[in-house]
Amino acid sequence: MEVVPLGTPEEVGAVAADVIEALVRRDPEAVLGLATGSSPLPTYRELIGRREAETAPSYDEVRCFTLDEYVGLPVGHPETYRETIFRELTDGLGIDRARVSSPDAMDPEHAGPRYEDAIAAAGGVDLQVLGIGADGHLAFNEPGSSLASLTRMKTLTDQTRRDNARFFGSVDEVPHHVLTQGLGTILRARHLLLVATGAGKAAAIAAAVEGPLSASCPASVLQMHPHATVLVDEEAGAGL
Ligand code: GLP
């Protein structure tokens, strides 16, 4: 695992944007795995800000897969992760919405295997952008998730619902269920790029990078991956 200590969230965003641009320049049909949450926002803003630059690659042929999705929100709800990723990245890069896939929250029972098939049909994910939860969760794989898990429905912990209440009017509006890529799904991506910023992530980063490989810290699965890059700002890297 390659750990890159950086200063600020903006520096993390700039380096992550360099990695993504380099991939798309090399392979204009790259398959990107996209995370939501606040951690990747500086990265996404940076990519959109560079879009008009001469060195910017074309994103026309890129395919995208989101990591997870809430179950129980109506189609088009602004807090669905599908709408969120359109708003925060793909619309800004001019990527056709039809090229952006997310687990089908309208059919949660069958969505998992279908999502796995869709990712495989696209040739697998080339680069997976990841954030990390304060408890070490990846996507919505909370502590205790099987390291081999695939896309499936999960129940959110109270802590994660409280953490995500900031995007909703109140915690009561945060769905209880989600569809999430599994840790096994995430590990199939050819390159994992985890971005973490802020003091609230320091303990999770220390556990993921230097702790034992364990389901109690789902992000420790990065230790098993042959090509994982972890970008941290000063605060998130403070425990290393
Ligand atoms: C959510 C998302 C994760 C994200 C994590 C951290 O639960 N499902 O994909 O990485 O929270 O979020 P943030 O980056 O806002 O701290």
py3Dmol code that shows the C-alpha trace and the ligand (Angstrom):
import py3Dmol

protein = """\
ATOM      1  CA  MET A   1       0.000   0.000   0.000  1.00  0.00           C
ATOM      2  CA  GLU A   2       1.282   3.436  -0.889  1.00  0.00           C
ATOM      3  CA  VAL A   3       0.505   6.136   1.698  1.00  0.00           C
ATOM      4  CA  VAL A   4       1.023   9.733   0.579  1.00  0.00           C
ATOM      5  CA  PRO A   5       1.031  12.313   3.390  1.00  0.00           C
ATOM      6  CA  LEU A   6      -0.103  15.720   2.161  1.00  0.00           C
ATOM      7  CA  GLY A   7      -0.902  19.038   3.829  1.00  0.00           C
ATOM      8  CA  THR A   8      -4.409  20.205   3.078  1.00  0.00           C
ATOM      9  CA  PRO A   9      -7.634  18.716   1.666  1.00  0.00           C
ATOM     10  CA  GLU A  10      -7.005  20.779  -1.479  1.00  0.00           C
ATOM     11  CA  GLU A  11      -3.606  19.122  -1.939  1.00  0.00           C
ATOM     12  CA  VAL A  12      -5.246  15.728  -1.499  1.00  0.00           C
ATOM     13  CA  GLY A  13      -7.803  16.731  -4.146  1.00  0.00           C
ATOM     14  CA  ALA A  14      -5.114  17.920  -6.553  1.00  0.00           C
ATOM     15  CA  VAL A  15      -3.058  14.703  -6.292  1.00  0.00           C
ATOM     16  CA  ALA A  16      -6.158  12.509  -6.598  1.00  0.00           C
ATOM     17  CA  ALA A  17      -7.227  14.513  -9.665  1.00  0.00           C
ATOM     18  CA  ASP A  18      -3.754  13.957 -11.183  1.00  0.00           C
ATOM     19  CA  VAL A  19      -4.171  10.180 -10.734  1.00  0.00           C
ATOM     20  CA  ILE A  20      -7.637  10.160 -12.325  1.00  0.00           C
ATOM     21  CA  GLU A  21      -6.621  12.396 -15.226  1.00  0.00           C
ATOM     22  CA  ALA A  22      -3.529  10.302 -15.928  1.00  0.00           C
ATOM     23  CA  LEU A  23      -5.661   7.150 -16.134  1.00  0.00           C
ATOM     24  CA  VAL A  24      -8.249   8.696 -18.469  1.00  0.00           C
ATOM     25  CA  ARG A  25      -5.513  10.153 -20.671  1.00  0.00           C
ATOM     26  CA  ARG A  26      -3.987   6.657 -20.939  1.00  0.00           C
ATOM     27  CA  ASP A  27      -7.334   4.919 -21.389  1.00  0.00           C
ATOM     28  CA  PRO A  28     -10.195   7.149 -22.570  1.00  0.00           C
ATOM     29  CA  GLU A  29     -12.626   4.227 -22.004  1.00  0.00           C
ATOM     30  CA  ALA A  30     -11.576   3.792 -18.372  1.00  0.00           C
ATOM     31  CA  VAL A  31     -14.115   2.498 -15.866  1.00  0.00           C
ATOM     32  CA  LEU A  32     -14.230   4.692 -12.766  1.00  0.00           C
ATOM     33  CA  GLY A  33     -15.670   3.698  -9.404  1.00  0.00           C
ATOM     34  CA  LEU A  34     -17.005   6.768  -7.638  1.00  0.00           C
ATOM     35  CA  ALA A  35     -17.565   7.477  -3.957  1.00  0.00           C
ATOM     36  CA  THR A  36     -19.918  10.076  -2.527  1.00  0.00           C
ATOM     37  CA  GLY A  37     -19.494  11.797   0.846  1.00  0.00           C
ATOM     38  CA  SER A  38     -17.490  14.912   1.585  1.00  0.00           C
ATOM     39  CA  SER A  39     -13.972  13.404   1.295  1.00  0.00           C
ATOM     40  CA  PRO A  40     -13.799  13.247  -2.530  1.00  0.00           C
ATOM     41  CA  LEU A  41     -15.351  16.702  -3.039  1.00  0.00           C
ATOM     42  CA  PRO A  42     -12.031  18.593  -3.382  1.00  0.00           C
ATOM     43  CA  THR A  43     -10.977  15.951  -5.946  1.00  0.00           C
ATOM     44  CA  TYR A  44     -14.191  16.333  -7.919  1.00  0.00           C
ATOM     45  CA  ARG A  45     -14.039  20.146  -7.784  1.00  0.00           C
ATOM     46  CA  GLU A  46     -10.446  20.015  -9.013  1.00  0.00           C
ATOM     47  CA  LEU A  47     -11.324  17.749 -11.954  1.00  0.00           C
ATOM     48  CA  ILE A  48     -14.221  19.981 -12.992  1.00  0.00           C
ATOM     49  CA  GLY A  49     -12.032  23.081 -12.580  1.00  0.00           C
ATOM     50  CA  ARG A  50      -9.429  21.576 -14.926  1.00  0.00           C
ATOM     51  CA  ARG A  51     -11.919  20.456 -17.541  1.00  0.00           C
ATOM     52  CA  GLU A  52     -11.251  23.352 -19.892  1.00  0.00           C
ATOM     53  CA  ALA A  53      -7.473  23.068 -19.536  1.00  0.00           C
ATOM     54  CA  GLU A  54      -5.554  21.953 -22.624  1.00  0.00           C
ATOM     55  CA  THR A  55      -4.129  19.010 -20.712  1.00  0.00           C
ATOM     56  CA  ALA A  56      -7.547  17.753 -19.568  1.00  0.00           C
ATOM     57  CA  PRO A  57      -8.554  14.380 -21.023  1.00  0.00           C
ATOM     58  CA  SER A  58     -11.925  13.793 -22.685  1.00  0.00           C
ATOM     59  CA  TYR A  59     -14.382  12.020 -20.400  1.00  0.00           C
ATOM     60  CA  ASP A  60     -16.834  11.190 -23.208  1.00  0.00           C
ATOM     61  CA  GLU A  61     -16.073   7.459 -23.267  1.00  0.00           C
ATOM     62  CA  VAL A  62     -15.581   6.926 -19.521  1.00  0.00           C
ATOM     63  CA  ARG A  63     -17.965   4.580 -17.646  1.00  0.00           C
ATOM     64  CA  CYS A  64     -18.799   5.161 -13.970  1.00  0.00           C
ATOM     65  CA  PHE A  65     -20.152   2.967 -11.170  1.00  0.00           C
ATOM     66  CA  THR A  66     -21.148   4.407  -7.818  1.00  0.00           C
ATOM     67  CA  LEU A  67     -20.219   2.548  -4.651  1.00  0.00           C
ATOM     68  CA  ASP A  68     -23.558   2.545  -2.944  1.00  0.00           C
ATOM     69  CA  GLU A  69     -27.129   3.862  -2.844  1.00  0.00           C
ATOM     70  CA  TYR A  70     -29.851   4.505  -0.285  1.00  0.00           C
ATOM     71  CA  VAL A  71     -32.931   2.286  -0.372  1.00  0.00           C
ATOM     72  CA  GLY A  72     -36.273   3.990   0.207  1.00  0.00           C
ATOM     73  CA  LEU A  73     -35.746   7.408  -1.351  1.00  0.00           C
ATOM     74  CA  PRO A  74     -37.849   8.284  -4.404  1.00  0.00           C
ATOM     75  CA  VAL A  75     -36.114   8.304  -7.823  1.00  0.00           C
ATOM     76  CA  GLY A  76     -34.558  11.725  -8.367  1.00  0.00           C
ATOM     77  CA  HIS A  77     -34.419  12.624  -4.645  1.00  0.00           C
ATOM     78  CA  PRO A  78     -31.459  15.029  -4.344  1.00  0.00           C
ATOM     79  CA  GLU A  79     -29.795  12.895  -1.648  1.00  0.00           C
ATOM     80  CA  THR A  80     -29.807   9.666  -3.647  1.00  0.00           C
ATOM     81  CA  TYR A  81     -26.184   8.935  -4.412  1.00  0.00           C
ATOM     82  CA  ARG A  82     -27.068   8.808  -8.101  1.00  0.00           C
ATOM     83  CA  GLU A  83     -28.247  12.440  -8.095  1.00  0.00           C
ATOM     84  CA  THR A  84     -25.362  13.396  -5.812  1.00  0.00           C
ATOM     85  CA  ILE A  85     -22.705  12.051  -8.179  1.00  0.00           C
ATOM     86  CA  PHE A  86     -24.383  13.747 -11.181  1.00  0.00           C
ATOM     87  CA  ARG A  87     -24.358  17.049  -9.275  1.00  0.00           C
ATOM     88  CA  GLU A  88     -20.884  16.781  -7.766  1.00  0.00           C
ATOM     89  CA  LEU A  89     -18.934  15.271 -10.636  1.00  0.00           C
ATOM     90  CA  THR A  90     -20.279  13.645 -13.759  1.00  0.00           C
ATOM     91  CA  ASP A  91     -22.533  16.452 -15.063  1.00  0.00           C
ATOM     92  CA  GLY A  92     -19.634  18.860 -14.483  1.00  0.00           C
ATOM     93  CA  LEU A  93     -17.347  16.650 -16.586  1.00  0.00           C
ATOM     94  CA  GLY A  94     -19.972  16.321 -19.316  1.00  0.00           C
ATOM     95  CA  ILE A  95     -20.342  12.547 -18.812  1.00  0.00           C
ATOM     96  CA  ASP A  96     -23.630  11.270 -20.279  1.00  0.00           C
ATOM     97  CA  ARG A  97     -25.887  10.160 -17.398  1.00  0.00           C
ATOM     98  CA  ALA A  98     -26.492   6.864 -19.207  1.00  0.00           C
ATOM     99  CA  ARG A  99     -22.817   6.043 -18.661  1.00  0.00           C
ATOM    100  CA  VAL A 100     -23.213   6.323 -14.876  1.00  0.00           C
ATOM    101  CA  SER A 101     -24.523   3.216 -13.102  1.00  0.00           C
ATOM    102  CA  SER A 102     -25.677   2.758  -9.535  1.00  0.00           C
ATOM    103  CA  PRO A 103     -27.301  -0.135  -7.665  1.00  0.00           C
ATOM    104  CA  ASP A 104     -31.039  -0.265  -8.454  1.00  0.00           C
ATOM    105  CA  ALA A 105     -32.704   0.837  -5.226  1.00  0.00           C
ATOM    106  CA  MET A 106     -36.146   0.228  -6.747  1.00  0.00           C
ATOM    107  CA  ASP A 107     -35.431  -3.515  -6.857  1.00  0.00           C
ATOM    108  CA  PRO A 108     -33.129  -4.065  -3.895  1.00  0.00           C
ATOM    109  CA  GLU A 109     -33.723  -7.807  -3.770  1.00  0.00           C
ATOM    110  CA  HIS A 110     -32.175  -8.421  -7.201  1.00  0.00           C
ATOM    111  CA  ALA A 111     -29.934  -5.368  -7.390  1.00  0.00           C
ATOM    112  CA  GLY A 112     -26.780  -6.929  -5.932  1.00  0.00           C
ATOM    113  CA  PRO A 113     -26.080  -9.704  -8.463  1.00  0.00           C
ATOM    114  CA  ARG A 114     -27.224  -7.453 -11.313  1.00  0.00           C
ATOM    115  CA  TYR A 115     -24.782  -4.756 -10.268  1.00  0.00           C
ATOM    116  CA  GLU A 116     -21.946  -7.269 -10.051  1.00  0.00           C
ATOM    117  CA  ASP A 117     -22.837  -8.452 -13.581  1.00  0.00           C
ATOM    118  CA  ALA A 118     -22.931  -4.874 -14.902  1.00  0.00           C
ATOM    119  CA  ILE A 119     -19.489  -4.114 -13.479  1.00  0.00           C
ATOM    120  CA  ALA A 120     -18.093  -7.339 -14.931  1.00  0.00           C
ATOM    121  CA  ALA A 121     -19.693  -6.619 -18.349  1.00  0.00           C
ATOM    122  CA  ALA A 122     -17.951  -3.233 -18.384  1.00  0.00           C
ATOM    123  CA  GLY A 123     -14.634  -5.063 -17.885  1.00  0.00           C
ATOM    124  CA  GLY A 124     -14.296  -4.294 -14.170  1.00  0.00           C
ATOM    125  CA  VAL A 125     -13.409  -1.067 -12.404  1.00  0.00           C
ATOM    126  CA  ASP A 126     -10.023   0.404 -13.333  1.00  0.00           C
ATOM    127  CA  LEU A 127      -9.831   2.973 -10.553  1.00  0.00           C
ATOM    128  CA  GLN A 128     -12.004   3.030  -7.443  1.00  0.00           C
ATOM    129  CA  VAL A 129     -12.199   6.301  -5.507  1.00  0.00           C
ATOM    130  CA  LEU A 130     -12.892   5.671  -1.812  1.00  0.00           C
ATOM    131  CA  GLY A 131     -13.573   7.662   1.333  1.00  0.00           C
ATOM    132  CA  ILE A 132     -13.453   6.121   4.808  1.00  0.00           C
ATOM    133  CA  GLY A 133     -15.982   6.285   7.629  1.00  0.00           C
ATOM    134  CA  ALA A 134     -14.895   7.390  11.095  1.00  0.00           C
ATOM    135  CA  ASP A 135     -15.352   3.755  12.202  1.00  0.00           C
ATOM    136  CA  GLY A 136     -13.293   2.470   9.279  1.00  0.00           C
ATOM    137  CA  HIS A 137     -16.222   1.618   7.021  1.00  0.00           C
ATOM    138  CA  LEU A 138     -15.813   1.531   3.251  1.00  0.00           C
ATOM    139  CA  ALA A 139     -18.833   2.374   1.109  1.00  0.00           C
ATOM    140  CA  PHE A 140     -21.551   1.090   3.486  1.00  0.00           C
ATOM    141  CA  ASN A 141     -19.618  -1.937   4.677  1.00  0.00           C
ATOM    142  CA  GLU A 142     -19.813  -1.346   8.389  1.00  0.00           C
ATOM    143  CA  PRO A 143     -17.451  -3.082  10.868  1.00  0.00           C
ATOM    144  CA  GLY A 144     -18.112  -6.820  10.844  1.00  0.00           C
ATOM    145  CA  SER A 145     -18.788  -6.992   7.082  1.00  0.00           C
ATOM    146  CA  SER A 146     -17.343 -10.045   5.386  1.00  0.00           C
ATOM    147  CA  LEU A 147     -14.081  -9.306   3.635  1.00  0.00           C
ATOM    148  CA  ALA A 148     -15.370 -11.303   0.658  1.00  0.00           C
ATOM    149  CA  SER A 149     -18.801  -9.617   0.494  1.00  0.00           C
ATOM    150  CA  LEU A 150     -20.377  -8.592  -2.810  1.00  0.00           C
ATOM    151  CA  THR A 151     -23.026  -5.950  -3.604  1.00  0.00           C
ATOM    152  CA  ARG A 152     -25.984  -6.435  -1.272  1.00  0.00           C
ATOM    153  CA  MET A 153     -28.502  -4.698   0.976  1.00  0.00           C
ATOM    154  CA  LYS A 154     -27.285  -3.566   4.404  1.00  0.00           C
ATOM    155  CA  THR A 155     -28.797  -1.891   7.448  1.00  0.00           C
ATOM    156  CA  LEU A 156     -27.043   1.290   8.538  1.00  0.00           C
ATOM    157  CA  THR A 157     -25.716   1.638  12.063  1.00  0.00           C
ATOM    158  CA  ASP A 158     -27.181   4.426  14.203  1.00  0.00           C
ATOM    159  CA  GLN A 159     -23.791   6.151  14.109  1.00  0.00           C
ATOM    160  CA  THR A 160     -23.682   6.264  10.307  1.00  0.00           C
ATOM    161  CA  ARG A 161     -27.291   7.484  10.158  1.00  0.00           C
ATOM    162  CA  ARG A 162     -26.376  10.260  12.597  1.00  0.00           C
ATOM    163  CA  ASP A 163     -23.226  11.069  10.577  1.00  0.00           C
ATOM    164  CA  ASN A 164     -25.245  11.338   7.383  1.00  0.00           C
ATOM    165  CA  ALA A 165     -28.124  13.306   8.949  1.00  0.00           C
ATOM    166  CA  ARG A 166     -26.304  16.488   7.927  1.00  0.00           C
ATOM    167  CA  PHE A 167     -27.419  15.886   4.353  1.00  0.00           C
ATOM    168  CA  PHE A 168     -31.079  15.521   5.396  1.00  0.00           C
ATOM    169  CA  GLY A 169     -33.498  17.641   7.455  1.00  0.00           C
ATOM    170  CA  SER A 170     -33.116  15.327  10.456  1.00  0.00           C
ATOM    171  CA  VAL A 171     -31.807  11.895  11.360  1.00  0.00           C
ATOM    172  CA  ASP A 172     -35.352  10.508  11.014  1.00  0.00           C
ATOM    173  CA  GLU A 173     -35.208  11.200   7.282  1.00  0.00           C
ATOM    174  CA  VAL A 174     -32.031   9.157   6.761  1.00  0.00           C
ATOM    175  CA  PRO A 175     -32.952   5.782   5.270  1.00  0.00           C
ATOM    176  CA  HIS A 176     -32.270   2.669   7.331  1.00  0.00           C
ATOM    177  CA  HIS A 177     -31.269   0.521   4.360  1.00  0.00           C
ATOM    178  CA  VAL A 178     -28.743   0.832   1.577  1.00  0.00           C
ATOM    179  CA  LEU A 179     -27.299  -1.138  -1.287  1.00  0.00           C
ATOM    180  CA  THR A 180     -23.532  -1.230  -1.219  1.00  0.00           C
ATOM    181  CA  GLN A 181     -20.708  -2.777  -3.156  1.00  0.00           C
ATOM    182  CA  GLY A 182     -19.104  -5.377  -0.918  1.00  0.00           C
ATOM    183  CA  LEU A 183     -15.518  -5.421   0.245  1.00  0.00           C
ATOM    184  CA  GLY A 184     -14.913  -8.252  -2.217  1.00  0.00           C
ATOM    185  CA  THR A 185     -16.371  -6.097  -5.004  1.00  0.00           C
ATOM    186  CA  ILE A 186     -14.142  -3.179  -4.076  1.00  0.00           C
ATOM    187  CA  LEU A 187     -11.059  -5.428  -3.961  1.00  0.00           C
ATOM    188  CA  ARG A 188     -11.663  -6.453  -7.592  1.00  0.00           C
ATOM    189  CA  ALA A 189     -10.960  -2.913  -8.815  1.00  0.00           C
ATOM    190  CA  ARG A 190      -7.528  -2.665 -10.388  1.00  0.00           C
ATOM    191  CA  HIS A 191      -6.443   0.411  -8.407  1.00  0.00           C
ATOM    192  CA  LEU A 192      -7.897   1.693  -5.127  1.00  0.00           C
ATOM    193  CA  LEU A 193      -7.517   5.401  -4.358  1.00  0.00           C
ATOM    194  CA  LEU A 194      -8.589   6.304  -0.823  1.00  0.00           C
ATOM    195  CA  VAL A 195      -8.793   9.967   0.165  1.00  0.00           C
ATOM    196  CA  ALA A 196      -9.092  11.001   3.816  1.00  0.00           C
ATOM    197  CA  THR A 197      -9.037  14.437   5.394  1.00  0.00           C
ATOM    198  CA  GLY A 198      -9.650  15.900   8.831  1.00  0.00           C
ATOM    199  CA  ALA A 199      -8.918  14.854  12.402  1.00  0.00           C
ATOM    200  CA  GLY A 200     -12.078  12.742  12.568  1.00  0.00           C
ATOM    201  CA  LYS A 201     -10.466  10.214  10.214  1.00  0.00           C
ATOM    202  CA  ALA A 202      -7.080   9.911  11.965  1.00  0.00           C
ATOM    203  CA  ALA A 203      -7.960   6.854  14.069  1.00  0.00           C
ATOM    204  CA  ALA A 204      -9.647   5.078  11.151  1.00  0.00           C
ATOM    205  CA  ILE A 205      -6.646   5.718   8.889  1.00  0.00           C
ATOM    206  CA  ALA A 206      -4.192   4.469  11.517  1.00  0.00           C
ATOM    207  CA  ALA A 207      -6.258   1.295  11.978  1.00  0.00           C
ATOM    208  CA  ALA A 208      -6.665   0.747   8.227  1.00  0.00           C
ATOM    209  CA  VAL A 209      -2.995   1.282   7.372  1.00  0.00           C
ATOM    210  CA  GLU A 210      -1.127   0.032  10.440  1.00  0.00           C
ATOM    211  CA  GLY A 211      -3.645  -2.109  12.325  1.00  0.00           C
ATOM    212  CA  PRO A 212      -4.349  -5.799  11.770  1.00  0.00           C
ATOM    213  CA  LEU A 213      -6.311  -6.916   8.712  1.00  0.00           C
ATOM    214  CA  SER A 214      -9.720  -7.315  10.313  1.00  0.00           C
ATOM    215  CA  ALA A 215     -13.435  -7.081   9.604  1.00  0.00           C
ATOM    216  CA  SER A 216     -13.629  -4.719  12.581  1.00  0.00           C
ATOM    217  CA  CYS A 217     -11.885  -2.152  10.361  1.00  0.00           C
ATOM    218  CA  PRO A 218     -13.310  -2.767   6.870  1.00  0.00           C
ATOM    219  CA  ALA A 219     -10.825  -0.350   5.260  1.00  0.00           C
ATOM    220  CA  SER A 220      -7.953  -2.612   6.392  1.00  0.00           C
ATOM    221  CA  VAL A 221      -8.801  -4.710   3.289  1.00  0.00           C
ATOM    222  CA  LEU A 222      -6.667  -2.229   1.379  1.00  0.00           C
ATOM    223  CA  GLN A 223      -3.710  -4.095   2.888  1.00  0.00           C
ATOM    224  CA  MET A 224      -4.697  -7.120   0.745  1.00  0.00           C
ATOM    225  CA  HIS A 225      -4.779  -5.174  -2.505  1.00  0.00           C
ATOM    226  CA  PRO A 226      -1.784  -5.134  -4.862  1.00  0.00           C
ATOM    227  CA  HIS A 227      -2.325  -1.515  -5.894  1.00  0.00           C
ATOM    228  CA  ALA A 228      -3.802   0.703  -3.193  1.00  0.00           C
ATOM    229  CA  THR A 229      -2.988   4.390  -2.744  1.00  0.00           C
ATOM    230  CA  VAL A 230      -3.991   6.313   0.381  1.00  0.00           C
ATOM    231  CA  LEU A 231      -3.884  10.116   0.263  1.00  0.00           C
ATOM    232  CA  VAL A 232      -4.154  11.850   3.643  1.00  0.00           C
ATOM    233  CA  ASP A 233      -4.008  15.457   4.725  1.00  0.00           C
ATOM    234  CA  GLU A 234      -2.011  16.412   7.798  1.00  0.00           C
ATOM    235  CA  GLU A 235      -4.909  15.855  10.207  1.00  0.00           C
ATOM    236  CA  ALA A 236      -6.048  12.498   8.836  1.00  0.00           C
ATOM    237  CA  GLY A 237      -2.454  11.270   8.802  1.00  0.00           C
ATOM    238  CA  ALA A 238      -1.733  12.373  12.359  1.00  0.00           C
ATOM    239  CA  GLY A 239      -2.046   8.864  13.817  1.00  0.00           C
ATOM    240  CA  LEU A 240       0.462   7.262  11.423  1.00  0.00           C
TER     241      LEU A 240
END
"""
ligand_1 = """\
16
GLP
C -20.654 7.334 3.845
C -20.416 6.755 2.457
C -18.976 6.374 2.243
C -18.083 7.513 2.693
C -18.225 7.724 4.178
C -17.404 8.880 4.681
O -21.215 6.477 4.740
N -21.253 5.643 2.133
O -18.757 6.049 0.877
O -16.742 7.213 2.387
O -19.572 7.950 4.505
O -18.032 10.089 4.370
P -17.338 11.493 4.379
O -16.381 11.471 3.239
O -18.439 12.479 4.164
O -16.668 11.636 5.685
"""
view = py3Dmol.view(width=600, height=400)
view.addModel(protein, "pdb")
view.setStyle({"model": 0}, {"cartoon": {"style": "trace"}})
view.addModel(ligand_1, "xyz")
view.setStyle({"model": 1}, {"stick": {}})
view.zoomTo()
view.show()
